[in-house]
């Protein structure tokens, strides 16, 4: 018995995400100038705090909040969008219960694809509950981030699929 799961991002979606990156960078620049986050007043505030004048500490906390919204969040969004569009590979996972082997094929549209095979004893599946849905993830020994096999809104459907994977012999946590 063989089960196949696909985790793919279409090329069109990758291009849309990639097109959003300059917009997000521009948004960060506009917010930085709009709030004057890197202006001379900011330098005076930071220097006075470094010299020990804590009377303007509340202003500094306000500055950090504005800095977080105007600079840090757009930077994080640009990094995540760039990673998703350029580096996150599509994957096809084939679980062969008879041979007790899981084969994962990874590929990006602009890079050579590669395959890896793992024995059941090297892997671990996990069911994770989020507010926006439930996921079944497969932990691989040579990857930092677990692969998402299934993402469902219904808890009962996810639990049924998880039990099926456990019944064929995949170790779970």
N, C-alpha and C positions, 0 to 999 in steps of 0.2 A: 504494500500500500504506500502510495506517494502523495504528499500534500505540498502544494506550492503556494507561496505568499509573495506578493509584489509590493514594493515600496518605491514608487517612481514619481518623479517630478517632470512634467512635460517640458519640452524645450521652450514653448511659448511662455509658460509661467516663469521659467528661469530668466527669460529675456525681460519680462515685465518687472520682475524683482530687481534685475540689474539696472533697468531704466530708472527705478525709484531711488537708487543710491545717490546720484547727483542731486536729486530733489531734496533728499534728507540732509545731505551735506550743506546745501544752500539754506535750508531751513535752520540748521544749527548756526550758520554764519549770521543770518538775519536776526535770530533771537539773541545772539551774542551782542550785536551792535544795538539792537533795540533796548535791551536792558542795561547796556553799558557795563557788561560784566568785566571787561578787561581795561577799563578806563583808569584815569589818574586817581579818582576817588577810591577805587578798589585798592590801589597800591598804598595809599595813605592809611586805609583801614587795616590792611595786613601788617604794614610796618609798625603802626601804633600798637597792635596786639603783640607783635614780636618783641617790642621794647617794654612790654609789661603793662600797658594801659588797657585794663579790662573794662573800662567804662562803656566801651562801644562793642561789647561782646554780643549783645542782642543784634546789633547791626550785622556783625560777622555771621551769625547763624542765619539771618535773612539772606545775606550774600551767598552762603553755601547752598541754601534752598534754590535760589535763582540760578546759581551756577549749575546745579544738578539738572534743573529743567532745561536750561538753555544750551548747555554744552555736553554734559555727560550722557544724557538720554539720547540725543541725536547721534552721538558717536557710537554708542552701543547698538543703536538701530542700524547704522551703516555697516558695522562689523558683522552683525548677524545676517543682514541681507546679502552682503558680499559672500559670506561663507555659504549660505544656502544656495545662491545662484551659481557660484563657481566651483565649490569644493565638495558639496554634499552629493555622494554618488547615489544613483539608482541601485536598487538591489532586488534580486530575485532569489528567494530562499526556497530550496526544495528539500523536504524532509522525507527520507526513505526509511520507513519503519522496518522493513524486512532486512535491510542491510545495516540498520542502526547508524546511518550516516546522514549528516546535514550538509548540503552543498549550497554555498552562497556565491552568487555571481554579482560582482560590482562593476558599474560602468558609468562613465560620464560621456556626454555626447562628443566632447573634444579630446578624450583621452582613451588609451587602450584599455579594454575591459580585462578583468582578471577574475579567477574563480578560486575558492578555497573550500576544502572539505574538512569536516570535523566529525569525530565520533561522538556519540551521545554522552559519554563520560566526561568530555571536555566542556560541555555546554550547561547552561542553566536558563530556565524560563521563569519569568516573573509576571504576575498580574498586578498592575498598578491602577489605583482608583484616583481620578481627578474630578474636579467639579464639572468640567466640560466633557467628560467621557471616561472610558476605561481602556486600558491598553495592555497588550501582552507583548513583553519585550524578551528578546533572546540575547543573552550575554555571550559574547565570543571571546576566546582567550587572547586574541591579538588585536582587539579593538578597544578603544577607550570608552566609547559610547555604545550601549546596547541597541540592537536593531529593533525597530517597532514592527512586529509581525501583523498585529491587528489593532485597530483603533475603532471602538464601537461606543455608541452612546448608552446602549442597554447593558446593564450589569448582568442580567441573566444570560444574554447571548454571549457575552465575553466569558463568563464563568463556564458555560457549556463548551466553548471552544478550548478554553484552558484545560478543562477536565479531559477533553479528547487528546490533547497533546501529552498530558501526563499519562494517560492510559497507554499510549504507544511507546512510552518509555523515556521521555525526556525528563531529566531531573528538574525539580522546581524549588523555589524559595518562597 
